[in-house]
Amino acid sequence: MDFDSYWSAAAIAEFDTVTTDDLAQFRYYRTVGYFRHMPDPCADLGEIVAGLKPGRERAGERTMAMNLGLALDDMAVAPEVFRLAQEKGLGTWLPL
């Protein structure tokens, strides 16, 4: 399912505040036609966590975090990449 198809314009209009996990990435996707019905997020989550921008400001505020989730794709694929690398004897162990 496409990440821009989860919410209808009517549902999005019900939120008081919209944030995202990556504002620059969100804005890029908007330039190529995604998120036409989504208001510009007021902050990315990093700004909120760092205290640079406010999070929820009142108890009844309806907030939405439009997380693009591309890192989740990486995490879903990583075990298979690791398995194949081990199978083929590829890669380098790094000390942590």
C-alpha positions, 0 to 999 in steps of 0.5 A: 500500500502506498504511504500516501493512501492511508488517510482521506482528506476529511480525516486529515482535516480533523487533526489539529497538528501534524508532524513527521519523522523527516520534514525535508523528506516529506517536503520532497515527496510533496514536490513529486505529487504526494501528500496533496491533502496534508497540511505542512507539518509544524515540526519533525519529531527530532525537533520536538524531542530536542525541545526546539518545537512544542509537541502536544500543547493541550490535552484535547489536541488531536495530533498526527505523526506522518512517519514515512517509515522508510527506515522500517523498510530497511529494518525489514530487509536487513535480516535477509541481507545479513543472512545472504552475506553470511551464506556467501561469506561476505562482509566485515565484522566491526568492533563495537 
